Amino acid sequence: MKKRLIRIIISLILFITLFTVDKIIGLDDVVDMDFPILPFCLYLAIYILIGYDVVFKAIRNICHGQIFDENFLMCVATIGAYAIGAYEEAVVVLLFYQIGEYFQDYAVNKSRKSISSLMNIRPDYANLLIDGEFKEVDPEEVKIGDIILVKPGEKIPLDGIIVKGETSIDTKSLTGESLPRDAFTNDLVISGCVNISSQIEVKVEKEFYDSTVSKILDLVENATSQKAKYENFITKFAKFYTPIVCLLALLLFLIPGIITSNYQEWLYRALNFLVVSCPCALVISIPLSFFSGIGAASKNGILIKGSNYLEQFNKVNTFVFDKTGTLTKGNFKVTKIYPENRKDDIIKYAAIAEYNSSHPIARSIVEFYNNEIDTDYILTNVSGKGIIAKKNEEIILCGNDKLLLENNIEFDKVEEVGTIIYVARNNNYLGYILITDEVKEESSYVISSLNNFSRTIMLTGDNFKQASFVKESLNLSDFKASLLPQDKVYELKNIMDNNDSLTCFVGDGINDAPVLATANIGIAMGALGSDAAIEASDIVLMKDDLKGLLVLKKIAKKTMRVVLENIIFALTIKIGVLILSALGITNMWIAVFADVGVAILAILNAMRVGSKKYEV
């Protein structure tokens, strides 16, 4: 990039100097010869300086059977211009062509940085425990079950479970989230994240080739392998278009030249025709638009497996959601304690019974109580029913209705949406705690926004009552409850069969792999550490945030608008100038603008996709 820019600047300075001197003193007359040897040699030196690589590529491609490309067109047009004495125009064509190529490389590199920043998550080494000592090894040498040491500031090289220590982990490189996540003993940690605060020892759960970092790197490296319909069209278009325009240029030179015998004039027009016809603006700007869109998405924590999915997402008019972990947090929260006048006692005794349990419901009770707990009780877990806590003559019962019935406690059975925890003390029923799966804060806003232009449907394995509650809370268009994974696939196929456009399924990626793979667009969210999500989905939301759908919709819409703008703009200008060139109304300077100028403008337009901030 830097070398090309220096070459362009030097060539431009030399050309301007030579062109100015030529117009002032007339280089043709400096050397008294019939042939203008001085301008020929001086302009040729600049031509070689700025265009040697173009000529080399053209010759190399011809040797490999790839004749009709932009390098071939540039060589034919400029060498032809040189042959008829249009030295300045020949140099200008190559000079502006190189400027266009520089803009292209700059734009591609700028977009690639958004994606390639993820490549920094690749670990360089792992501290492996060998014979009681930790030694640096290649992450690919580490096996499942090995113990590795991760020091503060180091990348976690492989997925595993913390067996010693606790720390804070920076997941920004994977999710874009700025806040660190606390990790304790027995917690899962994901490769690619950075250990921030303390030294930890990790028992490896996956080998490197199967780890999260490896799968994400593979996804990123192949992000542009799946081409959009417009990209495929442009590729096929250029393959047939270039030979056709070369033939038309040849006919434009021969037929009128034979009729009028003015071969030089019609050769000049044909060369103009060739310069204008170069499909750079389309061949460069269309893939670049999609590449910029993929880069913009990655900056927002969204990984897209191919530009075709970005194009298709713009057409989605039905969004189908899983419930737990997607619309809801997949955790539990105390939402009601009844009766109110016994609230403090109910939550206190429930926390005493549940404090030693790791069950999510138990943790939600202890977190809600948030006070010092008497731990002198003897706790007995009654499988499938609850917990009995005993201390001296005091007995606390905390669990479902079966626990109270078994102990002959009189109570009123409650029918509410959520999990009911009954609490009794010394054979006296105190009341109940209602615990529900908490709806995500952003779910209501996202569903409301999507309802403006699409249908929103929920497919869940949860019971009808809970599903109906979530449906009404979020104002979803429809829902189906009590579904097994195969039932979800069946229901999704029915939705797709009755949909005149595309359907997108959004799931947490762990138990929704079959549905993600079935949908027109499968989107896995909260997919950190989920192999099923990365494998089965087309798009991965690395942030556990549904707002990514709205951001992605904006990016897809912007990308497709820019693609259409570039196609219409480039074709309109080129067709117009091609006609004018054939009629002899334009010269090669206008032809250069119609080729390189249009390409630069199209590239700059494509760059707008990646430079814009997308907020919801």
Secondary structure, DSSP 8 states (H G I E B T S, - for coil): -HHHHHHHHHHHHHHHHHHHHHHHH-GGGTS-SSS-HHHHHHHHHHHHHHHHHHHHHHHHHHHTT--SSHHHHHHHHHHHHHHTT-HHHHHHHHHHHHHHHHHHHHHHHHHHHHHHGGGGG----EEEEETTEEEEE-GGG--TT-EEEE-TT-B--S-EEEEE--EEEE-HHHH---S-EEE-TT-EE-TT-EE-SS-EEEEE-S-GGGSHHHHHHHHHHTTTSB--HHHHHHHHHHHHHHHHHHHHHHHHHHHHHHHH--HHHHHHHHHHHHHHH-THHHHHHHHHHHHHHHHHHHHTTEEESBHHHHHHHTTEEEEEE-IIIIIEEEEEEEEEEESGGGHHHHHHHHHHHHTT--SHHHHHHHHHH-S-----SEEEEETTTEEEEEETTEEEEEE-HHHHHHTT--------SSEEEEEEETTEEEEEEEEEEEE-TTHHHHHHHHTTTSEEEEE-SS-HHHHHHHHHHHT-SEEE-S--HHHHHHHHHHHHHT-SSEEEEEE-SSS-HHHHHHSSEEEEES-TT-HHHHHH-SEEE-SS-THHHHHHHHHHHHHHHHHHHHHHHHHHHHHHHHHHHHTT-S-HHHHHIIIIIHHHHHHHHHHHHHHS----
